[in-house]
Amino acid sequence: MKLSEYEASLSERLLILMHNLCATSGEMAKKSEDLAQILQTDVNTVNQSLDRHVSDGYVADCRDHEGNRRFYLTSKGIIRVSSLFS
């Protein structure tokens, strides 16, 4: 049975969102505030989930020219998202 986006946990929806936004490289990385706004979720909750994903190797982080922390999917994260739907 395939997972629909509506059945996914916040953690999974975050990975799916990053994939849908093409946040797959440092150049396309997204701020947690932007992700939280799209998900209509508290930014602290999103940051906690992102930190777990960084630890698990699904997400990497970088800093933009203003010093803001940004996040993007790693190849392992892309595979994780793909596996949610297969």
N, C-alpha and C positions, 0 to 999 in steps of 0.2 A: 504494500500500500504506500503510495507516495504521500509525502508531507505537503500540506498546503501551507502557505505563508501564515494563515490565520490560526493554524494549529501549533505553530512553532513557539518556543519559549522566547523571552526577550533576548536572551543570549544568541539564539539561533536567528531571530529576526534581525539582530544587529549585523551579523555576518552576511545575511541575505541582502540587507540594505546596502552594505558596503560593496557587495558584488554588483548590485543593480546600478549603483552610482559609479561603477568602474574605478573604485578606489583600490587599485591594484599596483600602484607604484608611488614613490615619494612625490612625484609631480602631481598625482591625482589624490593625494591623501586628504582626509577630511578631519575637521575639528570635532571634538566630542560634543560641543555645544550645538553644532549643526545637526549631528546625528540624533541627539536627544530631541531637538525641536521636531525633526521629521517623524520620529517615533512617538512624539508627544509623551515623553518620559523624563523624569528628573535626571539632570546631567550627572549627578553623583552616582546614580545607579548605572548609567551608561559607562562612566569612568571605571567603576568597579568591574564591570563586565569586560571592558576593553583591556584592563590590566590582566585579567585572567586569560584572555585570548592571547595577549603578548606572551605570557608565561607558557602557554600551551603551544606557541609557535604558529598560531593561525593569523595573527596580526603583528605588524611591526609599527614602530612609531618613529617620528622624525620631528624636527623643528623647522618652521618656516622662517622667512627672513625677519619676521617680527618677534620671533622667539616662542610662538604658539606651538603647542604640541599637536601633531596631526597623526592620523592613523590610516593604515592601508592593509589590505589582505596580502598575505604571503602566498606562495604557491601551495603550501599546505592548507591554508585557509580557503583557497579557491577549490581545492579538492574536497574539503569538508563541506562547503556549500553545495557542490555538485552531488555529493553523496546523500544530502538531505532529500533530494528529489529523485533518486534512483533506487 
